[in-house]
Amino acid sequence: YVVAFYIIPVGLSIFAFVLGRAAAFVSAPWHKKARGLKPVHLSNHILLIGWNGERTLHLLKLLLREREYTGDDQSIVLCVKVDVENPMPDQIEFVKVNSFSQDADMDNASIDAAATIIVDNPQDDLTMTTSLYASHRNPNAHILAYFQDESLVKLLTEHCPNVECMPSVAVEMLAKSAFDPGSSKLHFDLLDVYAGQAQYSVAVPQLDNSISTATLFTEFKKQYNATLIGHAKAENLKEIELNPALDTHISGGDKLYYIADKRITDIEWQKLYV
């Protein structure tokens, strides 16, 4: 009776209690990380600030796809304020904060060491304040901000010229497709990296001699089946010249924009002179 009604029940209870405590202790760091309560210590990473449900998930998939093609192991960190868990725990890092403009919170996402910062929030005013804060904390990062209201783009650009602002182009696409049917599909395909042709860019390394756009246009098409569509000078990479003239000379430090089936990562620049 003592064994049946006392020793066995009490022993099993103690064993279950100890086992449960041990399991909770082991799994606590994982749950903490999944809920975004654990700071990340990274550098040269991509920091995505904001949560827009399915749009954010699609953006993360595109970033992972681009990272796969570039062969880079650059970490991706999602920073949110809403009460969600890491949507891709095996592929990205995740941080939950109370404010996008508080040092103590944003230090958990290593905002000072990020190479690229993407700000995409449902409210434009939150995107504005977050972009201003990010520009102040990390002026050397490549900062991208998406706005639905185009009037805020000019305001932010005046105060933070290092922020690349992207307004919504839905209205423009409606007008364009009205006179040129299929334009919306064309532009979407140029941005979609999953299928068909897409738009990419490449930085020109230091060359012995400059190359004409005519040579690059022909050789890109012959050697890589790619179409050159734009060019930016090294001294001002923000000014992109679409459809450059054939006598334009390309030098080291310039950036080229092209359309291809996939990103070209093995350009043999010296062979382009031939």
Protein Blocks (a to p, Z undefined) as FASTA:
>chain_A
ZZmmmmmmmmmmmmmmmmmmmmmmmmmmmmmmmnopaccddehiacdeddehjmmmmmmm
mmmmmmmmnopabdcddddfbdcddfblmlbccdddfbfkbfklmmmnommlpfbdcddd
fblklmmmmmmmmmmmmmmbccddddfblklmmmmmmmmmmbccdddfklmmmmmmmmmg
hklmmmmmmmmmkgojddddddddddfbdcdfklmmmmmmmmnopacfbdcdfklmmlcc
ehiafkbccdehiacddddfbdcfbbcfklmmZZ
